[in-house]
Amino acid sequence: MKNFNYQTGQKGEAIAQDFLTKKGYRIVESNFRTRFGEIDLVAAKNKKLIFVEVKLKIGLQFGSPEEMINHRKIWQIQQTAQTFLQTHPRIAAQYSSYQIDAVCIVSGPNQAIQINHYENIGTEI
Amino acid sequence: MLTKILSAAHFGLKTIPVEVEVNVAKKGFPGFNIIGLPNKSIEEAKERVKTALINSGIEFPQAKIIVNLAPADIPKEGSCYDLPIAIGILNCLQLADLPSAKSFFYGELSLDGSLRHTKGVFLLAVAAKELGIENLFVPQPSANEAAVVKKVNIFPVVSLKQLMSHFAGIEPIEKISSTAAKEIQEASENNLAEFDFAEISGQEQAKRALEIAAAGGHNILMQGPPGSGKTMLARALPGILPSLNEEESLEVTKIYSVTGNIPPGGSLVKMRPFRAIHHTASTAGLIGGGAPPHPGEISLAHCGVLFLDEFPEFSRTTLEALRQPLEDGIANISRASGSVKFPAQFMLVAAANPCPCGFLGDSKRECHCTPRQILNYRNRLSGPLLDRIDLHINVPAVEVEKLIPTGRASGEKSTKIRNRVIQARKHQTSRFSGTGIHTNANMKNKQIKKFCHLTDSAHLLLKQAMNNYHLSARTYFRLIKVSRTIADLSQEKIISEAHVAEAIQYRIRFQEN
């Protein structure tokens, strides 16, 4: 089961990476881990460093991916992002502003995939 | 899209309109937020509204929903905003067209989409009339409370689905016809006293004193050994109290509505309140308190009886806090968040033992208490507090001969005594109409001057009693009030010597033994 969840996550991140690259984002790093938590993707566009949380749900019977992102999750991403900026001063110096995005993916039957990209969710919820 | 729905918040017995602003935005990260100083029960409305909408067959929108309760600087509490929030969301989704006339929406939602009994609907209806709001959408179990108020359209709502089909014009909800307060009043004459006075053997003097107390709303203290029937007498008291008149009923209903003491489907309170309080009661529980302030037991006993059994066992601070409400008939609660006034014109009925072992002054059994113990026990009740109690009576142990049933009836039935009390109260109602005073006990000096005319010999007797027993000025006026009630009971206009003498007799006993 754990392995299955991990694979789902990997699949989701692959889809998101694809999606963002097509939108013109540059992927800086993926799966950055600290003891607080993990940032799925770190991307860059227009002099902005963007921390992306990726959520994949297979089917909607256990709720939408949006419901899984709450206050605590955002706080966790903010903490992890701080650590990222401190441990990568050279990358941090290249960008003037930072932002947290969410990419929510719902995969249905027959390979149908729906992707929602929410920008700058750090100030919301 | 933005919608504004009118609802209301209650502070003390005041009602303030609250605008529930609902914004459903398709842009932005989906979420559901409530702002405007909500407390936990409103915060939880999110889950109730969401589930109720889904269970009513509506797809909950994946959108950024913000609810603002304006004015935003007043803290709000309660579950009454569920309905306005749900209607606001439905309106934003264009699933419900709101009526053009000003309407109040008020009520708690159940998870299945039906509406639950919500407290404070009566106050809401009164406020709607004052503010000129035409329509009232309230839960069906609470609608009878609102029905008392005339000139407001009251729609009893069973469920969200029903309300939606009402707005769509498919199946309109039928308005409740406003029931005149009088009709409800006359419908009930039943009494729910635990005992009948006829069941209580002996204690003729105590019964007479309770009759006077009930007729004039006077405070009374019963003292006697354990098992003599003090509690039984007090429990029989509701049986001789008249039901509330229209004006009183409206006042009591306000307090009962805001504290959620009206059962689902209930309307006006017609029974005179009888509140028996355990001696572990806290000061805030008795007088009222909290933030925002809630009414206490003395306000729940407004126009009725507050029964404090084991009077000296109450904590000192709690008892002393009773002093000011006993005098003014108002509980004034001041907190940092604001001060609130609740009406508290209650009749205090207290029961106590004369000493810790209970047998001081008993003719058969010996008291085992030391003088020190007795003194300590007495000191628990302060002079100023006892000064505010008009009738002090002894309830001695009943003689065994009186307990054994004989052929004839032991005493008067409650209904018979009640009729005399009703007669006496009728005089008072006509006397005090329009003054906000209900009973002789609540008279101020102005009314005493106007309504209490004593014969010369009665005056003389009163003067002698004052000098002999060194009574206070307050006692003087209280004696006149009790005499007025005794005169009312015997249907006399002028207070005579006999009436004053009886009043004095009830006052002196406590100080003697």
Boltz contact constraints between the chains, C-beta under 6 A:
constraints:
  - contact:
      token1: [A, 66]
      token2: [B, 30]
      max_distance: 6.0
  - contact:
      token1: [A, 118]
      token2: [B, 29]
      max_distance: 6.0
  - contact:
      token1: [A, 121]
      token2: [B, 29]
      max_distance: 6.0
  - contact:
      token1: [A, 124]
      token2: [B, 29]
      max_distance: 6.0
  - contact:
      token1: [A, 125]
      token2: [B, 31]
      max_distance: 6.0
